[in-house]
Amino acid sequence: MFIGYAAVAALLAFALSASAFLTFTRNPQITGNMTKLGVPESWLPWLATAKAAGAIGLLAGLAVAPLGMAAATGVTLYMAGGILTHLRAKDYEIAPVAVLTLLATAALILRIASA
């Protein structure tokens, strides 16, 4: 189970790091999508920080199981909020955030099982 967690956590941490970087640097595709969803631009640094913290927590969770569980829980809730934000804005292009939600949930389950 630990190897499964390590693989999923690494993949998810990579995706979160890339997304955080693009959000921090105000990538036009990211800012345009956030505007379309009704997310205020002032929230972008906070959202990017949460993604970066999730990535760091997932990787730190390789050594400290409770930290990995907490990070996976936080990322799962963050991504579930992303799905709700898309649905609230009547934007049904939720495949990327749905996949990330499933990966975060898998990371949580695998980390709990390997503890």
N, CA, C and O of each residue as an XYZ file, in Angstrom:
460
protein
N       0.806     -1.199      0.000
C       0.000      0.000      0.000
C       0.852      1.268      0.000
O       0.481      2.277     -0.600
N       2.003      1.204      0.684
C       2.847      2.389      0.751
C       3.370      2.772     -0.625
O       3.437      3.956     -0.957
N       3.739      1.786     -1.422
C       4.241      2.090     -2.767
C       3.138      2.745     -3.595
O       3.400      3.667     -4.368
N       1.918      2.273     -3.433
C       0.786      2.901     -4.116
C       0.610      4.342     -3.683
O       0.389      5.226     -4.510
N       0.711      4.579     -2.368
C       0.611      5.959     -1.881
C       1.724      6.815     -2.468
O       1.488      7.938     -2.915
N       2.944      6.273     -2.464
C       4.084      7.045     -2.967
C       3.869      7.434     -4.426
O       4.159      8.566     -4.816
N       3.369      6.515     -5.224
C       3.148      6.802     -6.642
C       2.052      7.846     -6.829
O       2.223      8.806     -7.581
N       0.933      7.656     -6.146
C      -0.190      8.596     -6.280
C       0.186      9.957     -5.706
O      -0.132     10.989     -6.297
N       0.861      9.965     -4.560
C       1.258     11.228     -3.940
C       2.231     11.996     -4.837
O       2.123     13.216     -4.965
N       3.170     11.300     -5.451
C       4.131     11.965     -6.333
C       3.427     12.559     -7.552
O       3.706     13.693     -7.941
N       2.526     11.805     -8.146
C       1.778     12.295     -9.307
C       0.924     13.505     -8.940
O       0.909     14.510     -9.651
N       0.221     13.393     -7.830
C      -0.643     14.484     -7.381
C       0.185     15.702     -6.977
O      -0.200     16.834     -7.272
N       1.303     15.487     -6.315
C       2.171     16.605     -5.917
C       2.709     17.327     -7.147
O       2.819     18.553     -7.148
N       3.044     16.578     -8.191
C       3.511     17.201     -9.430
C       2.409     18.076    -10.033
O       2.656     19.220    -10.417
N       1.195     17.532    -10.113
C       0.079     18.291    -10.687
C      -0.224     19.536     -9.855
O      -0.466     20.608    -10.411
N      -0.212     19.404     -8.542
C      -0.479     20.548     -7.668
C       0.618     21.601     -7.778
O       0.336     22.799     -7.781
N       1.860     21.156     -7.867
C       2.980     22.101     -8.001
C       2.876     22.889     -9.301
O       3.075     24.103     -9.320
N       2.565     22.195    -10.375
C       2.422     22.875    -11.669
C       1.272     23.872    -11.622
O       1.397     24.996    -12.107
N       0.159     23.461    -11.042
C      -1.001     24.339    -10.949
C      -0.701     25.542    -10.054
O      -1.094     26.666    -10.365
N      -0.007     25.301     -8.950
C       0.351     26.407     -8.052
C       1.270     27.393     -8.766
O       1.086     28.606     -8.655
N       2.257     26.880     -9.495
C       3.167     27.752    -10.233
C       2.406     28.606    -11.246
O       2.616     29.816    -11.332
N       1.521     27.966    -12.011
C       0.751     28.703    -13.017
C      -0.175     29.737    -12.372
O      -0.408     30.807    -12.935
N      -0.694     29.413    -11.203
C      -1.571     30.354    -10.502
C      -0.762     31.516     -9.934
O      -1.175     32.670    -10.041
N       0.390     31.216     -9.331
C       1.251     32.279     -8.795
C       1.704     33.238     -9.894
O       1.784     34.446     -9.670
N       2.000     32.707    -11.077
C       2.518     33.532    -12.170
C       1.400     34.132    -13.016
O       1.659     34.751    -14.048
N       0.159     33.947    -12.577
C      -1.004     34.531    -13.265
C      -1.071     34.134    -14.739
O      -1.250     34.981    -15.614
N      -0.927     32.853    -14.994
C      -1.053     32.333    -16.349
C      -2.417     32.749    -16.902
O      -3.428     32.580    -16.221
N      -2.464     33.289    -18.119
C      -3.728     33.784    -18.665
C      -4.839     32.724    -18.726
O      -6.013     33.043    -18.542
N      -4.469     31.482    -18.982
C      -5.486     30.428    -19.028
C      -6.088     30.203    -17.640
O      -7.297     30.017    -17.503
N      -5.245     30.222    -16.628
C      -5.722     30.032    -15.255
C      -6.581     31.217    -14.821
O      -7.686     31.032    -14.310
N      -6.076     32.425    -15.022
C      -6.834     33.603    -14.583
C      -8.145     33.727    -15.354
O      -9.164     34.126    -14.790
N      -8.120     33.386    -16.636
C      -9.361     33.432    -17.416
C     -10.386     32.442    -16.909
O     -11.574     32.751    -16.820
N      -9.917     31.242    -16.575
C     -10.827     30.221    -16.056
C     -11.379     30.624    -14.691
O     -12.564     30.436    -14.417
N     -10.521     31.178    -13.841
C     -10.975     31.609    -12.514
C     -11.998     32.742    -12.633
O     -12.984     32.775    -11.897
N     -11.760     33.657    -13.553
C     -12.715     34.747    -13.785
C     -14.054     34.193    -14.248
O     -15.110     34.630    -13.792
N     -13.999     33.224    -15.160
C     -15.221     32.593    -15.669
C     -16.009     31.918    -14.543
O     -17.239     31.873    -14.576
N     -15.290     31.397    -13.553
C     -15.941     30.716    -12.439
C     -16.392     31.678    -11.337
O     -17.064     31.272    -10.389
N     -16.021     32.947    -11.466
C     -16.427     33.932    -10.464
C     -15.503     34.001     -9.264
O     -15.890     34.506     -8.210
N     -14.295     33.502     -9.410
C     -13.322     33.549     -8.316
C     -12.605     34.894     -8.369
O     -12.027     35.239     -9.400
N     -12.629     35.656     -7.283
C     -11.955     36.961     -7.284
C     -10.442     36.804     -7.472
O      -9.840     35.861     -6.958
N      -9.845     37.724     -8.202
C      -8.406     37.648     -8.458
C      -7.600     37.742     -7.163
O      -6.491     37.215     -7.082
N      -8.143     38.398     -6.170
C      -7.435     38.531     -4.889
C      -7.282     37.182     -4.177
O      -6.458     37.057     -3.270
N      -8.055     36.183     -4.571
C      -7.958     34.861     -3.958
C      -6.829     34.020     -4.544
O      -6.409     33.041     -3.929
N      -6.333     34.386     -5.721
C      -5.369     33.538     -6.416
C      -4.112     33.216     -5.599
O      -3.692     32.059     -5.589
N      -3.493     34.183     -4.915
C      -2.316     33.816     -4.116
C      -2.635     32.802     -3.018
O      -1.834     31.912     -2.731
N      -3.808     32.947     -2.410
C      -4.201     32.017     -1.348
C      -4.459     30.624     -1.899
O      -4.062     29.626     -1.297
N      -5.118     30.562     -3.034
C      -5.395     29.267     -3.651
C      -4.107     28.588     -4.104
O      -3.948     27.378     -3.942
N      -3.188     29.368     -4.670
C      -1.900     28.814     -5.090
C      -1.099     28.319     -3.894
O      -0.447     27.277     -3.965
N      -1.147     29.061     -2.803
C      -0.446     28.649     -1.586
C      -1.020     27.351     -1.042
O      -0.271     26.487     -0.587
N      -2.336     27.204     -1.083
C      -2.964     25.971     -0.617
C      -2.532     24.779     -1.477
O      -2.279     23.694     -0.954
N      -2.450     24.981     -2.785
C      -1.998     23.898     -3.673
C      -0.554     23.531     -3.366
O      -0.218     22.350     -3.273
N       0.298     24.530     -3.209
C       1.708     24.269     -2.914
C       1.860     23.556     -1.570
O       2.660     22.629     -1.444
N       1.102     23.983     -0.581
C       1.148     23.337      0.738
C       0.673     21.887      0.648
O       1.232     21.003      1.299
N      -0.349     21.650     -0.152
C      -0.829     20.285     -0.345
C       0.235     19.407     -0.973
O       0.427     18.264     -0.557
N       0.928     19.932     -1.971
C       1.998     19.169     -2.628
C       3.112     18.836     -1.642
O       3.583     17.700     -1.583
N       3.525     19.831     -0.872
C       4.587     19.611      0.115
C       4.129     18.606      1.170
O       4.883     17.711      1.552
N       2.902     18.756      1.633
C       2.373     17.846      2.652
C       2.283     16.405      2.167
O       2.587     15.475      2.914
N       1.866     16.220      0.921
C       1.787     14.859      0.375
C       3.166     14.212      0.332
O       3.317     13.038      0.669
N       4.173     14.981     -0.084
C       5.527     14.429     -0.145
C       6.104     14.213      1.251
O       6.784     13.215      1.491
N       5.840     15.131      2.163
C       6.291     14.946      3.544
C       5.588     13.760      4.186
O       6.116     13.127      5.101
N       4.389     13.468      3.693
C       3.626     12.321      4.190
C       4.267     10.988      3.886
O       3.865      9.965      4.441
N       5.260     10.982      3.010
C       6.010      9.750      2.765
C       6.782      9.347      4.011
O       6.978      8.159      4.271
N       7.223     10.346      4.787
C       7.989     10.080      6.004
C       7.127     10.132      7.261
O       7.371      9.391      8.213
N       6.136     10.991      7.270
C       5.299     11.197      8.460
C       3.850     10.918      8.068
O       3.191     11.760      7.459
N       3.364      9.743      8.418
C       2.040      9.299      7.984
C       0.917     10.280      8.329
O       0.104     10.580      7.454
N       0.832     10.795      9.562
C      -0.268     11.716      9.869
C      -0.267     12.969      8.996
O      -1.326     13.497      8.656
N       0.921     13.438      8.638
C       1.017     14.607      7.769
C       0.492     14.281      6.375
O      -0.195     15.097      5.759
N       0.814     13.096      5.882
C       0.304     12.670      4.586
C      -1.213     12.543      4.586
O      -1.875     12.916      3.617
N      -1.755     12.017      5.671
C      -3.219     11.891      5.792
C      -3.877     13.270      5.828
O      -4.894     13.501      5.174
N      -3.287     14.175      6.595
C      -3.843     15.531      6.687
C      -3.774     16.235      5.335
O      -4.734     16.884      4.918
N      -2.642     16.107      4.654
C      -2.485     16.755      3.347
C      -3.470     16.172      2.341
O      -4.104     16.918      1.595
N      -3.605     14.861      2.314
C      -4.533     14.219      1.374
C      -5.976     14.625      1.678
O      -6.774     14.815      0.760
N      -6.309     14.756      2.952
C      -7.649     15.217      3.332
C      -7.864     16.652      2.842
O      -8.897     16.966      2.251
N      -6.889     17.505      3.092
C      -6.995     18.896      2.659
C      -7.121     19.028      1.150
O      -7.942     19.805      0.663
N      -6.317     18.276      0.402
C      -6.375     18.343     -1.061
C      -7.711     17.801     -1.566
O      -8.283     18.338     -2.514
N      -8.202     16.745     -0.939
C      -9.514     16.197     -1.329
C     -10.605     17.248     -1.140
O     -11.436     17.449     -2.026
N     -10.605     17.911      0.000
C     -11.606     18.949      0.271
C     -11.434     20.142     -0.670
O     -12.422     20.709     -1.138
N     -10.192     20.524     -0.947
C      -9.917     21.636     -1.864
C     -10.490     21.316     -3.242
O     -11.174     22.144     -3.844
N     -10.209     20.121     -3.734
C     -10.678     19.734     -5.069
C     -12.197     19.555     -5.103
O     -12.837     19.881     -6.103
N     -12.769     19.045     -4.027
C     -14.233     18.950     -3.965
C     -14.841     20.351     -4.031
O     -15.875     20.554     -4.667
N     -14.199     21.306     -3.377
C     -14.637     22.700     -3.482
C     -14.522     23.212     -4.907
O     -15.351     24.003     -5.357
N     -13.491     22.759     -5.618
C     -13.342     23.129     -7.020
C     -14.491     22.599     -7.867
O     -15.001     23.299     -8.742
N     -14.892     21.369     -7.606
C     -16.036     20.800     -8.330
C     -17.289     21.627     -8.045
O     -18.037     21.966     -8.963
N     -17.515     21.949     -6.774
C     -18.694     22.744     -6.408
C     -18.653     24.131     -7.050
O     -19.688     24.664     -7.452
N     -17.466     24.709     -7.143
C     -17.327     26.026     -7.775
C     -17.697     25.941     -9.258
O     -18.396     26.813     -9.774
N     -17.236     24.909     -9.930
C     -17.589     24.721    -11.340
C     -19.100     24.551    -11.505
O     -19.708     25.166    -12.381
N     -19.694     23.719    -10.665
C     -21.133     23.472    -10.777
C     -21.944     24.724    -10.455
O     -22.954     24.993    -11.105
N     -21.507     25.490     -9.456
C     -22.200     26.736     -9.104
C     -22.193     27.714    -10.264
O     -23.160     28.446    -10.481
N     -21.086     27.721    -11.014
C     -20.959     28.626    -12.154
C     -21.568     28.035    -13.426
O     -21.473     28.621    -14.505
N     -22.193     26.869    -13.282
C     -22.792     26.162    -14.420
C     -21.759     25.874    -15.506
O     -22.050     25.940    -16.701
N     -20.548     25.554    -15.060
C     -19.467     25.150    -15.952
C     -19.259     23.650    -15.727
O     -18.800     23.229    -14.665
N     -19.592     22.873    -16.714
C     -19.567     21.422    -16.535
C     -18.305     20.776    -17.090
O     -18.271     19.564    -17.304
N     -17.282     21.562    -17.321
C     -15.979     21.040    -17.728
C     -15.189     20.703    -16.464
O     -14.215     21.378    -16.127
N     -15.619     19.658    -15.778
C     -15.042     19.338    -14.479
C     -14.118     18.127    -14.512
O     -13.659     17.680    -13.460
N     -13.837     17.590    -15.687
C     -13.006     16.383    -15.752
C     -11.655     16.551    -15.052
O     -11.288     15.686    -14.256
N     -10.894     17.628    -15.311
C      -9.587     17.731    -14.633
C      -9.696     17.776    -13.109
O      -8.954     17.083    -12.412
N     -10.604     18.578    -12.600
C     -10.728     18.682    -11.144
C     -11.325     17.402    -10.556
O     -11.017     17.048     -9.418
N     -12.162     16.713    -11.305
C     -12.715     15.440    -10.829
C     -11.612     14.386    -10.730
O     -11.570     13.614     -9.772
N     -10.723     14.355    -11.720
C      -9.606     13.401    -11.677
C      -8.699     13.700    -10.489
O      -8.262     12.785     -9.792
N      -8.417     14.978    -10.260
C      -7.573     15.344     -9.117
C      -8.258     15.013     -7.789
O      -7.592     14.635     -6.825
N      -9.563     15.153     -7.737
C     -10.300     14.780     -6.527
C     -10.185     13.286     -6.269
O      -9.972     12.852     -5.137
N     -10.328     12.510     -7.328
C     -10.200     11.049     -7.187
C      -8.781     10.657     -6.790
O      -8.598      9.764     -5.962
N      -7.781     11.308     -7.365
C      -6.394     11.020     -6.976
C      -6.138     11.371     -5.512
O      -5.472     10.623     -4.796
N      -6.663     12.500     -5.075
C      -6.487     12.902     -3.677
C      -7.181     11.919     -2.736
O      -6.649     11.583     -1.678
N      -8.359     11.465     -3.125
C      -9.082     10.482     -2.315
C      -8.307      9.168     -2.266
O      -8.207      8.538     -1.213
N      -7.761      8.759     -3.407
C      -6.948      7.537     -3.449
C      -5.716      7.687     -2.562
O      -5.343      6.750     -1.856
N      -5.085      8.853     -2.594
C      -3.912      9.088     -1.740
C      -4.289      8.967     -0.269
O      -3.551      8.374      0.518
N      -5.419      9.520      0.098
C      -5.875      9.442      1.486
C      -6.108      7.989      1.904
O      -5.641      7.551      2.955
N      -6.822      7.267      1.080
C      -7.132      5.860      1.403
C      -5.845      5.030      1.484
O      -5.669      4.229      2.403
N      -4.957      5.230      0.519
C      -3.711      4.462      0.516
C      -2.821      4.817      1.694
O      -2.155      3.942      2.248
N      -2.797      6.099      2.091
C      -1.949      6.478      3.232
C      -2.514      5.933      4.520
O      -1.755      5.511      5.393
N      -3.824      5.928      4.664
C      -4.436      5.355      5.861
C      -4.154      3.861      5.903
O      -3.825      3.323      6.960
N      -4.279      3.190      4.769
C      -4.066      1.736      4.732
C      -2.613      1.343      4.981
O      -2.340      0.240      5.454
N      -1.677      2.246      4.664
C      -0.268      1.886      4.826
C       0.325      2.352      6.152
O       1.495      2.094      6.435
N      -0.474      3.036      6.962
C       0.045      3.561      8.230
C       0.210      2.456      9.262
O       0.636      2.721     10.386
